[in-house]
Amino acid sequence: MNKLINDNLYETRNNLVKEITFLSDDQFNRKPDLNKWSIAQVCHHLVLVEESSIKAIAWGFKEVDSNQKERKKIQLILDRTKKIKAPKIVEPDVEPFEVQQIIELLNTSRKKLMTFLNTIEDESVLAEKSVKHPAFGELPLDQWIELIYLHEQRHIEQIKETKLLIDTKL
């Protein structure tokens, strides 16, 4: 797999784990307000997105008629002034999580992603085939992979903000 993408996946995930490792389970599950997700829910959402992205990429790979090469400006996902409603399939559980439990889920989903990506023999196909993305429409498969770490970076910023908000409510 592309070294830059691999490095970005690795670095972003490390940054995420650093942000949550030393939180108490209470801080981890505390919502900044009723209409916002807790840090635990944000992390669970990231696990669900990674798992559903693997399924979407695998599905797109098998499709015969999914050739769309138009590149999208996926960096727009980093603009947190633009709210994006999570599809139901990637909405997090409302039940509380333990920090360690989420770290294990994150590790498991990343291991699944890397195992899957390592099975791809001809990576050029990733730029040639596409699948409909909930926020970006028809999206080349390689951009789906990039979106995993860009989306995670978006939510790391949300986690940093949430940590500040829950600390002021102590």
Salt bridges, closest charged atoms under 4 A:
ASP7 OD2 - LYS3 NZ 2.77
GLU19 OE1 - LYS163 NZ 2.80
ASP26 OD2 - ARG30 NH2 2.17
GLU50 OE1 - ARG13 NH2 3.00
GLU50 OE2 - ARG110 NE 2.49
GLU51 OE2 - LYS112 NZ 3.52
ASP79 OD2 - LYS82 NZ 3.49
GLU91 OE2 - LYS85 NZ 3.29
GLU91 OE1 - LYS88 NZ 3.66
ASP142 OD1 - ARG71 NH1 2.83
GLU146 OE2 - ARG71 NH2 3.91
GLU152 OE1 - ARG13 NH2 2.69
GLU152 OE1 - ARG110 NH2 3.49
GLU157 OE2 - LYS160 NZ 3.49
GLU161 OE2 - ARG80 NH1 2.62
